[in-house]
Amino acid sequence: MAAPLLLRAEIEINAPVSKVWSLISDLGNIPKWSPQCRLMKSLGPLRSGTRTES
C-alpha cells in the first residue's frame, strides 16, 4: 500500500478567524472549490490538524 499523500498550503486572509473557520470546516465546500474533489470526509473530530479523505 502506498503512503498517503500529504499536502499543505498557507495563505494570509484578511478576515476574522471565525469566518474563515466556518467556511473551511464545512467540508461540503471543498468540492465546490476543487474540481478534483468529489467528497471530503473527516477522519476524526473536526479541528485544526484533523486528517481528511477525499
MIDOSE-1310 file (N, C-alpha, C; in nm, 2 decimals, decimal comma, always signed):
residues 54
maap	+0,08/-0,12/+0,00/+0,00/+0,00/+0,00/+0,09/+0,12/+0,00; +0,06/+0,22/-0,08/+0,13/+0,34/-0,09/+0,11/+0,43/+0,03; +0,21/+0,51/+0,06/+0,19/+0,60/+0,17/+0,09/+0,71/+0,13; +0,01/+0,77/+0,23/-0,08/+0,87/+0,19/-0,01/+1,00/+0,15
lllr	-0,07/+1,07/+0,05/-0,01/+1,19/+0,00/-0,05/+1,30/+0,10; +0,05/+1,37/+0,16/+0,02/+1,48/+0,25/+0,04/+1,61/+0,18; -0,06/+1,70/+0,18/-0,05/+1,83/+0,11/-0,07/+1,94/+0,22; +0,00/+2,05/+0,20/-0,01/+2,16/+0,30/+0,01/+2,29/+0,22
aeie	-0,07/+2,39/+0,25/-0,06/+2,52/+0,19/-0,10/+2,62/+0,29; -0,04/+2,74/+0,28/-0,07/+2,85/+0,37/-0,10/+2,98/+0,29; -0,19/+3,06/+0,34/-0,22/+3,18/+0,28/-0,27/+3,28/+0,39; -0,24/+3,41/+0,38/-0,30/+3,51/+0,47/-0,43/+3,56/+0,41
inap	-0,53/+3,56/+0,50/-0,66/+3,61/+0,46/-0,70/+3,72/+0,56; -0,74/+3,84/+0,51/-0,78/+3,95/+0,59/-0,93/+3,93/+0,63; -0,96/+3,85/+0,72/-1,09/+3,82/+0,77/-1,08/+3,76/+0,91; -1,19/+3,77/+0,99/-1,19/+3,72/+1,12/-1,17/+3,56/+1,11
vskv	-1,10/+3,51/+1,21/-1,07/+3,37/+1,22/-1,20/+3,29/+1,22; -1,30/+3,34/+1,29/-1,43/+3,26/+1,30/-1,50/+3,25/+1,16; -1,49/+3,35/+1,08/-1,55/+3,35/+0,94/-1,47/+3,25/+0,86; -1,34/+3,25/+0,86/-1,26/+3,16/+0,78/-1,28/+3,02/+0,82
wsli	-1,28/+2,99/+0,95/-1,30/+2,86/+1,01/-1,44/+2,80/+0,97; -1,54/+2,89/+0,97/-1,68/+2,84/+0,94/-1,68/+2,80/+0,79; -1,61/+2,86/+0,70/-1,60/+2,82/+0,56/-1,52/+2,70/+0,54; -1,40/+2,69/+0,59/-1,32/+2,57/+0,56/-1,36/+2,45/+0,64
sdlg	-1,43/+2,47/+0,76/-1,47/+2,35/+0,83/-1,60/+2,29/+0,78; -1,67/+2,35/+0,68/-1,78/+2,30/+0,62/-1,73/+2,22/+0,50; -1,71/+2,09/+0,52/-1,64/+2,01/+0,42/-1,72/+2,00/+0,29; -1,84/+2,03/+0,29/-1,92/+2,03/+0,17/-1,87/+2,14/+0,07
nipk	-1,80/+2,24/+0,12/-1,75/+2,35/+0,03/-1,63/+2,30/-0,05; -1,55/+2,21/+0,00/-1,43/+2,17/-0,07/-1,45/+2,13/-0,21; -1,55/+2,04/-0,24/-1,57/+2,00/-0,38/-1,61/+2,12/-0,47; -1,67/+2,22/-0,41/-1,71/+2,34/-0,49/-1,58/+2,42/-0,53
wspq	-1,48/+2,41/-0,45/-1,36/+2,49/-0,48/-1,25/+2,41/-0,55; -1,26/+2,28/-0,55/-1,16/+2,19/-0,62/-1,23/+2,09/-0,71; -1,22/+2,11/-0,84/-1,29/+2,01/-0,93/-1,23/+1,87/-0,92; -1,12/+1,85/-0,86/-1,06/+1,71/-0,85/-1,13/+1,64/-0,73
crlm	-1,19/+1,71/-0,64/-1,25/+1,65/-0,52/-1,40/+1,64/-0,53; -1,45/+1,52/-0,51/-1,60/+1,50/-0,52/-1,66/+1,49/-0,38; -1,59/+1,45/-0,28/-1,64/+1,43/-0,15/-1,52/+1,45/-0,05; -1,54/+1,51/+0,06/-1,44/+1,53/+0,16/-1,49/+1,47/+0,29
kslg	-1,42/+1,38/+0,36/-1,46/+1,31/+0,48/-1,36/+1,33/+0,59; -1,40/+1,37/+0,71/-1,32/+1,39/+0,82/-1,28/+1,25/+0,88; -1,16/+1,23/+0,92/-1,12/+1,11/+0,99/-1,10/+1,13/+1,14; -1,19/+1,21/+1,19/-1,19/+1,23/+1,34/-1,26/+1,36/+1,36
plrs	-1,27/+1,40/+1,49/-1,33/+1,53/+1,52/-1,27/+1,64/+1,44; -1,35/+1,73/+1,39/-1,31/+1,84/+1,30/-1,25/+1,95/+1,38; -1,11/+1,96/+1,37/-1,04/+2,07/+1,44/-0,91/+2,09/+1,36; -0,83/+2,19/+1,40/-0,71/+2,21/+1,33/-0,62/+2,09/+1,34
gtrt	-0,57/+2,04/+1,22/-0,48/+1,92/+1,21/-0,56/+1,79/+1,19; -0,69/+1,79/+1,18/-0,76/+1,67/+1,16/-0,73/+1,62/+1,02; -0,71/+1,49/+1,00/-0,69/+1,43/+0,87/-0,82/+1,41/+0,80; -0,82/+1,42/+0,67/-0,94/+1,40/+0,59/-0,91/+1,31/+0,47
es	-1,02/+1,26/+0,42/-1,01/+1,17/+0,30/-1,09/+1,24/+0,19; -1,05/+1,23/+0,07/-1,13/+1,28/-0,04/-1,14/+1,18/-0,15
